[in-house]
Amino acid sequence: MYYFASDMHLGSGAHSAPQDSERAVVEWLDRVAPTARAIFLVGDIFDFWYEYKRVVPQGFTRLLGKLSELTDRGVEIHFFVGNHDMWQQDYLERECGVKMHFEREVFELYGKKVSICHGDDIYARYLGGWTKLMNSIFRSRTARWLFSHLVHPDFAMRFGLGWSHGSRKAKDVAMPFLGMNDPLVKEAQKIGQSESVDYFVFGHNHCAERVKLEGGSEVFFLGHWFDGEVYAELDEEGVMTLHK
């Protein structure tokens, strides 16, 4: 089996008991690991993550320990960065054995072509304006270098967590599912004109939905994981299912 989950937003102020939320994620990983060929974490696993060369955010020890344990046992873990945890370097890969992905990737899984990405960059391009500008700034190597060298980690974390919490709360209200008009659905249709893809897997919009496209491709939105423990599963027959 292959498993896909996203938008856990660990560390978010929305979690009244953050350690319990982290334990819930670890328990889910324990449940799916025995049958997992690979587990795909499709962005915004952390509500904010900023990685200096020798400093990483405190906390998340249960999750990081579990990821390390699973990769040590031979379970593949793929981590696609989202807009809340895009500022990764090599810590998760080096210390936890996780395979990092910073762009859309296509995998062949059980004979199916599966396209995976968080989707925030696509949303920014379609929405344009302020969203596109801020996305460009956050992804800028120059801006990251300045932030890393001029901003103390304590202030960086306070600033980043405050920004992330505000952004996440705004998105919960501002991003209802738009069906065929959703930017990610439109992007999937566009990609499908030049690539053969069976399944598109996205996070970001906090909607747990599936959409069938002309030609037979399907788009899966992983929703917000804590909204009923949402995840997708691809079985040995090549059938993908969305679980709530």
WOCOR-V608057 format. One record per pair of residues at least 6 apart in sequence whose ideal C-beta (glycine too) atoms are under 6 Angstrom apart, sorted by sequence separation. I is the first residue (numbers start at 1). GAP is how many residues later the second one is. D is the distance in Angstrom with one decimal. If there is no record, write none. Layout:
# WOCOR-V608057
[[I GAP D] [I GAP D]]
This chain:
# WOCOR-V608057
[[15 6 4.2] [71 6 5.6] [92 6 4.4] [137 6 5.4] [212 6 5.3] [234 6 4.8] [81 7 5.5] [93 7 5.0] [106 7 5.9] [107 7 5.0] [124 7 5.0] [223 7 4.0] [49 8 5.9] [124 8 4.8] [210 8 5.9] [211 8 4.4] [232 8 5.9] [233 8 5.2] [106 9 4.9] [67 10 5.6] [210 10 5.2] [232 10 5.2] [105 11 5.7] [124 11 3.7] [10 12 5.7] [188 12 4.3] [209 12 4.6] [220 12 5.1] [231 12 5.5] [79 13 6.0] [104 13 3.7] [207 14 4.8] [230 14 5.3] [208 15 2.9] [207 16 5.9] [228 16 4.4] [8 17 5.7] [184 18 4.8] [206 18 4.4] [79 19 4.8] [199 19 5.5] [200 19 4.5] [201 19 5.1] [202 19 5.5] [203 19 4.9] [197 20 5.6] [77 21 4.7] [78 21 4.9] [79 21 5.4] [80 21 4.6] [81 21 5.6] [208 22 4.5] [220 22 5.9] [189 24 5.9] [192 25 5.4] [71 26 3.1] [185 26 5.5] [68 28 4.6] [3 29 4.9] [67 29 4.4] [175 30 4.9] [177 30 4.0] [67 31 5.7] [188 31 4.9] [64 32 5.8] [177 32 5.4] [210 32 5.4] [3 33 5.7] [1 34 4.6] [185 34 5.6] [1 35 5.8] [2 35 5.6] [9 35 5.8] [11 35 5.6] [12 35 3.8] [56 35 5.2] [2 36 5.4] [3 36 4.9] [4 36 4.6] [6 36 3.8] [10 36 5.3] [11 36 4.5] [26 36 5.1] [48 36 5.9] [49 36 4.0] [51 36 5.9] [82 36 4.0] [208 36 6.0] [6 37 5.3] [7 37 4.6] [8 37 5.1] [29 37 5.4] [33 37 5.6] [43 37 5.0] [47 37 5.5] [50 37 4.7] [51 37 5.8] [83 37 3.7] [4 38 5.9] [9 38 4.2] [25 38 6.0] [38 38 3.8] [39 38 5.3] [40 38 4.7] [41 38 4.9] [42 38 4.9] [43 38 5.9] [44 38 3.6] [51 38 4.7] [80 38 5.4] [82 38 5.9] [36 39 5.5] [43 39 2.6] [46 39 4.4] [22 40 5.0] [26 40 4.7] [44 40 4.5] [51 40 5.5] [22 41 5.6] [199 41 5.2] [33 42 5.5] [126 57 3.7] [123 60 5.2] [122 61 5.8] [122 62 5.8] [119 65 4.9] [122 65 4.8] [43 75 3.0] [42 76 5.7] [84 80 5.2] [115 82 4.8] [113 83 5.8] [119 83 4.1] [113 84 4.9] [120 84 5.1] [113 85 5.0] [114 85 4.7] [115 85 4.8] [116 85 4.7] [118 85 4.8] [119 85 4.0] [112 86 4.2] [118 86 5.3] [52 96 5.7] [55 98 5.0] [50 106 5.5] [2 107 5.2] [50 110 5.4] [48 112 4.4] [48 113 4.9] [48 116 4.1] [47 117 4.9] [109 125 5.7] [112 126 4.7] [111 127 5.5] [110 128 4.5] [13 152 4.9] [43 160 4.7] [42 161 4.4] [42 180 5.9] [7 196 5.1] [4 197 5.3] [6 197 3.0] [7 199 5.9] [6 216 4.2] [7 217 4.8] [8 217 4.5] [7 218 5.8] [5 220 5.3] [5 226 4.2] [3 228 5.9] [4 228 4.2] [3 230 5.7] [1 232 5.8] [2 232 4.2] [1 234 6.0]]
